[in-house]
Amino acid sequence: MNRALLLALPLLFAACGDHTATAPGALQHFDALTNWPVNDTGVGVITLDYTDALDSGFVLPSVRQVPGGRFSFRFALRDSTGGDRRFRYKLYYLNDSYKFAHTAPDGRQHPLAHENFYGSWESASEGFRLSPPADADGTEVTDVFRIRGDPRDQPEHRDGQGRQARWSRNPRVGEYVFMLVVMPEDDFVHTPPAPEVQDISRTIDGRHVDPFWYWISGPGARLAGAEVRIASQRLKAVARPPLGAGIHVRPEHAGDRSAFTAACGDDPALAANAPFEQFIHYVDASTRFANIPLIADVLGNEYTPADHDRYRCFFPTDQMVGLRPMVARTPCSTVRSDPERNVIELRNPASTDGQWRKENVGIRSRHGLAYGRYRVKCKLTRLLNDSDMWVGLTNAIWLIYDGAPGGLRRPCLKDGYMANYYGGDNDQRVPRVAYSEIDFEILKTPPYCPDRAFPPTYPQQLALPDDRNAWVYSSSDARTDGRGMVTVACTNWDMACHDPEDFDVGCRPIEKDGRTYVSHRWDHNYRALTQKTEAPDRELFGGDHYWFEIDWRPQEIFWRIGPDADHMRTVAYMNNTVTEVSNVQMHLIVTQEWHNTRWWPGTPFDQGYIPFPAKDLVGEVQEVIID
């Protein structure tokens, strides 16, 4: 290995400091981002430009950020032989925040390093470029590049017409590092690099060769004349979807346009650039329940736990109203994008006599991203009234797969994934699926880890309706949830892939940073792993705002909450030893939704005995940051 490469090795991750004085060979210095400002630590920050990014995917930089839409870089070459030699060079970029290790313990490429997000020139097939002749005093070379989606031009990331779908593998948020490889032209001809690092679209046995492994610790580290340099400049990409830029309504949901506005609808401008759409829930038959025909302002203290228990014990079941949670009949009537305040309002509408509705409401982002720290500042509706009665809603902040071309999870090697979300225990297992989901769900339910045979705690019908102490419960009338507390349930949907070495069922602890988190899975075919913790409803939803964060990394997930972005606490943690962490792009969803409480055993209130809302239940999404 040559000395220049040895000097570059520790820089792959540190990527800081001035390296220009240490290279003894032809490559004298390398500066990336020469047309973009960087701070004192060498980091430049760029915000993803959402304009026209739905079809093209995100590009860094866009033409609105830099004239021509390209970053420039420069380096100097010196030919000490006096022969005015020319050199071959190639620039590579890598997302260094959300990646797998480059090298396996045996020195070979890490088995998942091919999933890392890296690229080079605009055309993936373009190899090394040729420099002008270099003299003994040094010749400066300048060039340009940009970071774009699907940088390896993979065939699986094409749409139904065979066109490149750059958006299906968007650039990741986080920090990028830049590597330059230089070789004298004669060395390049006699001992050329592997074809798969010249043309990064090429594969070996269906897998790409990670150029950062190849040049730092693989065969490229031993190529005669090769010099490798990591730039001291780095680029941090951040997404801040503009909440005031409108809400799109999909054509299949746009039958009733009576509530459409300039900021919500299906017109071409919104279709092209609105970062969010109205989320219309899929309502499965399993969500059906019977509800008492009563309208009340629960948050206004018109209904108490005693009222709930009385109805539960004594209201005739044949007079209940059968229904499923509903979706908006009039798109844009329950969501509103406010361009002045740059927020989005969510509204579960009130019911009227005879119009019995428990209607879900939500928004969904339209640009898929793989990995990132998703931070949502919001003021969602309160869930409890002064008597500790639950309004019946679940406030949810979640990620769901985007369904993009090529968007399949990595193979589950042992016995496959359960094929379908609603498939049940008899569902077939398949090697790969698209379905992925990571959730915050906040509701009134016990926070502890339940037993498989755990029963709901509901009062049973008995005489003496005026004597609540005489009402009989199926197990115990002791409430296990704290007064004024709601449960923050954090879930990763892994579709029951058994590959993780510590995959298990029941209640199992996992340690992280001196803390113990308890995960629960019902059985070996159950498609999700959940952790729960309690938090005060007033803290989460009683103030002007609160922050929720899903920190999704290639091998682990953190869930955090807090009063501001700088004071977050971790409430759940999972890693790839206990659950398969998704690697497909996902969308962000924020909802206020009605659940059938059979999904949450032990919940002290039955959805069917919670009244229909007398007033709109209003929430607000105030800021979204993904970094």
ROBA-202577 format. One line per field, with one value per residue (C-alpha): residue in one letter; x, y, z. Coordinates in steps of 0.2 Angstrom, whole numbers. Example, Ala and Ser with C-alpha at 12.3 -4.5 7.8 and 13.67 -1.06 7.14 Angstrom:
2
r c(A_S)
px c(62_68)
py c(-22_-5)
pz c(39_36)
This chain:
627
r c(M_N_R_A_L_L_L_A_L_P_L_L_F_A_A_C_G_D_H_T_A_T_A_P_G_A_L_Q_H_F_D_A_L_T_N_W_P_V_N_D_T_G_V_G_V_I_T_L_D_Y_T_D_A_L_D_S_G_F_V_L_P_S_V_R_Q_V_P_G_G_R_F_S_F_R_F_A_L_R_D_S_T_G_G_D_R_R_F_R_Y_K_L_Y_Y_L_N_D_S_Y_K_F_A_H_T_A_P_D_G_R_Q_H_P_L_A_H_E_N_F_Y_G_S_W_E_S_A_S_E_G_F_R_L_S_P_P_A_D_A_D_G_T_E_V_T_D_V_F_R_I_R_G_D_P_R_D_Q_P_E_H_R_D_G_Q_G_R_Q_A_R_W_S_R_N_P_R_V_G_E_Y_V_F_M_L_V_V_M_P_E_D_D_F_V_H_T_P_P_A_P_E_V_Q_D_I_S_R_T_I_D_G_R_H_V_D_P_F_W_Y_W_I_S_G_P_G_A_R_L_A_G_A_E_V_R_I_A_S_Q_R_L_K_A_V_A_R_P_P_L_G_A_G_I_H_V_R_P_E_H_A_G_D_R_S_A_F_T_A_A_C_G_D_D_P_A_L_A_A_N_A_P_F_E_Q_F_I_H_Y_V_D_A_S_T_R_F_A_N_I_P_L_I_A_D_V_L_G_N_E_Y_T_P_A_D_H_D_R_Y_R_C_F_F_P_T_D_Q_M_V_G_L_R_P_M_V_A_R_T_P_C_S_T_V_R_S_D_P_E_R_N_V_I_E_L_R_N_P_A_S_T_D_G_Q_W_R_K_E_N_V_G_I_R_S_R_H_G_L_A_Y_G_R_Y_R_V_K_C_K_L_T_R_L_L_N_D_S_D_M_W_V_G_L_T_N_A_I_W_L_I_Y_D_G_A_P_G_G_L_R_R_P_C_L_K_D_G_Y_M_A_N_Y_Y_G_G_D_N_D_Q_R_V_P_R_V_A_Y_S_E_I_D_F_E_I_L_K_T_P_P_Y_C_P_D_R_A_F_P_P_T_Y_P_Q_Q_L_A_L_P_D_D_R_N_A_W_V_Y_S_S_S_D_A_R_T_D_G_R_G_M_V_T_V_A_C_T_N_W_D_M_A_C_H_D_P_E_D_F_D_V_G_C_R_P_I_E_K_D_G_R_T_Y_V_S_H_R_W_D_H_N_Y_R_A_L_T_Q_K_T_E_A_P_D_R_E_L_F_G_G_D_H_Y_W_F_E_I_D_W_R_P_Q_E_I_F_W_R_I_G_P_D_A_D_H_M_R_T_V_A_Y_M_N_N_T_V_T_E_V_S_N_V_Q_M_H_L_I_V_T_Q_E_W_H_N_T_R_W_W_P_G_T_P_F_D_Q_G_Y_I_P_F_P_A_K_D_L_V_G_E_V_Q_E_V_I_I_D)
px c(0_7_10_-3_-16_-10_-12_-30_-36_-41_-49_-63_-73_-65_-64_-57_-42_-30_-23_-14_3_4_3_20_14_6_-10_-6_-23_-41_-55_-73_-88_-78_-94_-103_-100_-94_-92_-77_-77_-78_-97_-108_-127_-140_-158_-167_-176_-194_-198_-202_-193_-208_-203_-185_-180_-170_-154_-140_-138_-154_-153_-161_-147_-132_-132_-131_-135_-118_-105_-87_-71_-53_-37_-18_-7_12_22_40_46_46_37_21_11_-8_-18_-35_-46_-63_-73_-85_-97_-104_-118_-108_-122_-133_-122_-116_-97_-87_-76_-81_-70_-62_-56_-69_-83_-96_-111_-123_-111_-118_-134_-124_-129_-114_-111_-99_-102_-119_-119_-115_-106_-93_-77_-61_-59_-42_-33_-23_-4_4_20_33_26_8_-7_-24_-39_-57_-73_-91_-103_-120_-129_-144_-156_-152_-134_-129_-143_-150_-163_-174_-177_-186_-205_-217_-212_-194_-189_-177_-186_-173_-186_-187_-169_-168_-152_-152_-151_-136_-117_-108_-90_-80_-66_-55_-44_-30_-19_-5_-12_1_-2_-21_-18_-7_-16_-33_-45_-59_-73_-86_-78_-75_-93_-103_-118_-109_-111_-103_-115_-129_-120_-112_-94_-92_-79_-75_-70_-61_-50_-47_-45_-49_-39_-38_-27_-13_-14_2_2_-16_-18_-34_-39_-54_-59_-59_-76_-92_-110_-124_-141_-157_-175_-188_-204_-214_-230_-238_-235_-251_-259_-262_-277_-275_-287_-295_-300_-305_-323_-331_-321_-333_-320_-305_-295_-279_-269_-278_-284_-279_-273_-257_-247_-251_-249_-231_-225_-236_-225_-240_-256_-272_-270_-285_-285_-287_-301_-301_-316_-307_-309_-327_-336_-353_-355_-367_-378_-373_-364_-354_-340_-328_-314_-327_-330_-347_-343_-333_-326_-342_-353_-342_-344_-362_-365_-354_-364_-381_-384_-393_-382_-396_-397_-379_-373_-362_-348_-330_-319_-323_-313_-316_-331_-326_-307_-299_-313_-303_-285_-279_-262_-259_-245_-244_-240_-232_-242_-255_-271_-280_-298_-308_-326_-340_-355_-373_-389_-391_-374_-364_-346_-329_-319_-300_-289_-271_-258_-244_-228_-225_-206_-198_-182_-172_-166_-165_-170_-188_-193_-210_-216_-234_-249_-261_-277_-278_-283_-290_-302_-301_-309_-296_-309_-301_-308_-305_-292_-275_-262_-250_-234_-227_-217_-224_-216_-218_-221_-207_-200_-186_-193_-192_-184_-168_-171_-176_-165_-171_-189_-195_-207_-225_-232_-246_-250_-268_-263_-265_-256_-259_-251_-237_-219_-210_-191_-195_-209_-211_-221_-212_-219_-212_-224_-228_-245_-251_-267_-275_-269_-259_-240_-234_-230_-245_-246_-252_-268_-270_-288_-296_-302_-321_-335_-348_-367_-375_-390_-388_-384_-383_-369_-353_-344_-355_-351_-340_-324_-318_-301_-299_-306_-288_-283_-265_-263_-259_-271_-268_-256_-257_-246_-233_-232_-217_-218_-207_-216_-203_-216_-210_-193_-184_-166_-162_-151_-161_-179_-191_-209_-217_-208_-190_-177_-164_-151_-144_-133_-137_-156_-167_-181_-194_-201_-216_-221_-237_-230_-218_-229_-233_-227_-222_-212_-218_-212_-223_-220_-232_-231_-243_-256_-255_-236_-238_-254_-258_-245_-242_-232_-222_-208_-208_-193_-190_-172_-171_-154_-148_-146_-156_-171_-173_-190_-188_-200_-197_-203_-191_-178_-164_-171_-177_-178_-177_-193_-190_-175_-173_-159_-156_-152_-171_-180_-177_-174_-181_-170_-184_-189_-203_-216_-220_-238_-247_-264_-278_-287_-300_-295_-305_-299_-298_-281_-275_-279_-281_-287_-298_-311_-320_-321_-339_-344_-335_-347_-346_-338_-349_-335_-321_-305_-291_-272_-258_-242_-230_-213_-205_-186_-177_-158)
py c(0_17_31_42_29_25_44_44_29_37_51_41_43_59_69_84_94_100_85_95_96_77_69_65_60_67_73_89_94_90_103_98_110_125_134_130_138_127_131_131_112_110_106_114_112_110_109_97_107_100_110_97_83_71_65_69_65_76_83_91_105_111_124_136_133_134_141_125_114_107_107_111_104_106_97_99_87_87_77_76_65_80_70_81_65_65_56_47_53_49_57_47_53_43_46_43_45_31_16_-1_-4_-5_-20_-36_-44_-55_-40_-43_-31_-31_-41_-26_-12_-13_-5_11_26_32_38_47_56_60_44_29_20_34_29_39_56_61_76_89_86_90_98_99_115_108_109_113_103_109_99_97_84_83_70_63_48_31_35_18_18_1_-7_-11_7_10_13_3_11_7_25_29_33_43_47_28_29_47_54_51_65_66_69_66_63_65_53_57_43_48_36_40_36_23_14_15_6_-7_-11_-4_-4_-17_-13_-12_4_12_9_8_2_-15_-29_-46_-60_-47_-35_-19_-16_-3_9_15_-3_-6_9_10_-8_-19_-23_-5_-1_-11_-4_4_23_25_39_41_57_61_79_89_97_87_91_89_86_91_90_103_99_116_113_129_123_114_97_86_75_59_58_42_52_68_64_78_94_105_109_111_127_135_126_109_99_91_105_103_115_105_88_94_102_99_90_81_73_70_52_41_26_9_3_-16_-26_-31_-13_-14_-11_-7_10_18_31_45_62_71_83_71_84_96_84_79_61_52_34_31_35_24_9_12_11_-4_-14_-9_-2_-14_-21_-22_-3_0_7_-4_5_5_21_32_42_59_60_77_79_95_97_90_95_113_119_137_146_161_151_136_123_109_108_91_90_75_81_82_70_75_65_51_55_44_47_43_49_47_61_63_68_58_65_62_60_44_43_29_32_48_57_61_75_82_97_96_100_85_84_81_63_64_75_81_65_54_49_45_53_37_44_38_51_43_48_35_29_18_11_21_7_14_3_-8_-5_-22_-26_-36_-55_-63_-78_-91_-94_-77_-63_-65_-60_-49_-36_-43_-61_-70_-85_-95_-83_-89_-84_-76_-71_-52_-40_-21_-18_-8_3_11_19_31_27_37_32_26_8_-1_2_-14_-30_-41_-60_-70_-74_-56_-52_-35_-27_-23_-22_-35_-33_-35_-28_-14_-1_13_4_4_-6_-20_-21_-36_-36_-50_-50_-36_-18_-12_0_-2_14_30_44_58_46_40_26_30_14_12_-2_-9_-19_-32_-44_-58_-61_-73_-68_-57_-68_-64_-65_-70_-69_-63_-49_-48_-34_-26_-15_2_15_8_7_-7_-7_-21_-27_-38_-49_-60_-75_-81_-76_-59_-45_-32_-28_-15_-6_5_19_31_50_63_68_86_86_79_87_101_114_124_110_94_85_67_59_42_40_26_20_4_-7_2_13_26_34_50_63_80_98_105_98_100_91_74_58_41_31_15_7_-8_-15_-28_-42_-42_-36_-34_-15_-10_-3_3_21_27_41_51_50_60_55_56_40_29_11_-4_-7_-25_-21_-15_-29_-21_-4_2_10_1_11_6_15_31_44_51_68_83_95_94_87_98_95_104_99_114_108_93_91_75_75)
pz c(0_-5_8_1_4_21_25_18_28_44_35_28_44_52_35_44_44_30_20_6_14_18_1_-6_-23_-39_-30_-21_-13_-16_-11_-13_-13_-19_-24_-8_9_23_42_53_54_35_34_22_25_11_12_0_-14_-15_-31_-45_-35_-37_-54_-55_-37_-26_-33_-23_-27_-37_-51_-38_-26_-38_-56_-67_-52_-49_-35_-41_-35_-38_-36_-40_-49_-50_-61_-54_-68_-80_-93_-92_-89_-89_-75_-74_-60_-53_-39_-28_-15_0_13_29_41_36_30_34_37_22_27_35_49_36_26_12_8_21_15_16_10_-7_1_5_-5_-15_-33_-45_-61_-68_-79_-68_-83_-85_-78_-75_-83_-91_-84_-94_-94_-76_-75_-60_-53_-52_-63_-55_-62_-59_-62_-57_-50_-42_-30_-37_-35_-41_-44_-50_-63_-57_-68_-54_-51_-67_-69_-79_-95_-92_-88_-74_-58_-49_-35_-31_-23_-17_-10_9_22_33_30_13_11_-5_-11_-26_-34_-46_-56_-69_-86_-90_-73_-77_-94_-87_-70_-72_-58_-57_-70_-56_-48_-65_-71_-54_-62_-65_-52_-47_-44_-43_-30_-33_-27_-14_-21_-3_2_-14_-13_5_11_-5_-21_-26_-10_-19_-36_-42_-44_-36_-24_-14_-4_6_5_21_16_20_15_27_18_28_23_28_19_18_27_19_1_0_1_-14_-16_-27_-42_-35_-20_-29_-33_-22_-25_-15_-2_-14_-12_-19_-5_-6_-21_-37_-48_-58_-47_-31_-40_-45_-29_-14_-1_7_2_12_19_16_28_22_33_35_41_57_62_64_81_88_96_108_98_109_105_118_121_130_131_137_152_146_149_163_166_177_162_151_163_165_147_145_158_154_137_126_113_100_100_96_80_69_60_55_57_42_30_23_12_6_3_10_22_37_32_29_23_30_19_31_47_37_46_42_52_55_60_66_62_74_72_71_76_64_55_67_62_69_55_53_47_42_30_21_14_-5_-6_0_10_17_34_44_60_57_69_70_80_82_93_92_100_119_123_141_150_168_174_165_152_135_119_109_97_94_89_77_69_58_43_29_14_-2_-15_-26_-40_-33_-16_-8_8_8_8_24_23_36_31_23_28_31_14_19_32_36_31_48_55_39_27_16_19_5_3_0_4_1_17_31_45_60_72_86_93_108_116_133_136_149_147_153_142_141_143_128_138_144_145_143_159_156_168_165_166_183_192_204_191_204_214_204_216_213_194_190_180_170_179_191_193_197_184_178_169_178_180_167_158_140_133_120_110_98_85_71_58_53_45_57_48_59_54_69_81_96_88_101_107_123_134_131_137_127_134_127_135_153_150_148_136_135_118_115_101_103_93_80_66_73_61_73_89_101_117_128_140_149_148_154_141_147_143_126_120_132_127_112_104_107_97_92_84_74_72_59_55_45_61_74_78_92_97_106_113_121_123_111_98_110_125_119_129_122_125_115_106_95_84_71_84_89_74_55_52_35_21_9_7_17_19_34_40_54_59_72_71_79_83_88_105_103_95_112_125_143_137_151_139_125_109_107_123_119_112_95_95_98_92_80_87_80_79_70_62_64_58_50_50_43_45)
